[in-house]
Amino acid sequence: MSCVVYDGTPEDSGKMVDEEFCGDIDLIVNGDKNIVLEESCIVPCPGDCYLNDWSEWSLCQLTCVNGQNLGFGGVKVRSKAVIIQELENQHLCPEQMLESKPCHGGCFEVLKPENERICNPPCTQMHSYCTETGSCGCEDGYTEVMSSDGTLDQCTLIPVVIIPTSDDKKGDVKTSRAINPTQPSSSLSGYGGRTWFLQPFGSGR
């Protein structure tokens, strides 16, 4: 930008003035805005690496353990990424810039406590609950019976079988529980059937 003087007539196009005659004068436009003749700037040369503009602020994140807020408060971040045009110059590149600020937000959906999780459709079956994956599951001791569309139909109690031992006249028993169900089969019409195996457990004489 250069200094220009006018004589006040409409036909005057202005004349440039040496900087030495107006360098100490505060240049003003529109009556109140200072004019800056020079200011520093950064223009990368071809092949240089440089920082990109600030990214958008991230979502508000909160540190949670087992769905519980640890009390550190939420935080959101943004960054300036490093643009590397020539890989051989990367050792000369500036470091990525990060900026953070506090915010208000909750835990991620999958980390919410069980009573706050939301399953769609809701888990209305007896002994069912909403799992971390957002689907309905069954409590310990119960197994899932799925409907044809892949949703939970009901929770059934895992069977426990009492087997008398043959070497005890007093009717000592061994208890067996069905474990390790196989993948769903076609043994049960309308449901994803499961095949169960009996395995003895507990002590016996």
Protein Blocks (a to p, Z undefined) as FASTA:
>chain_A
ZZdddehiaklgbjaddfklmmmpccdeehiaccdfbdcdddddehiacddddddddddd
dddeehiaehlopadddddddddfblklmmmpccdddddddddddddfklgcfklpccdd
ddfbghiacdfkopacddehiacdddfkopafbdcdddddddddfkbfnopacddddehi
adddfkbghiacdddddddedjdZZ
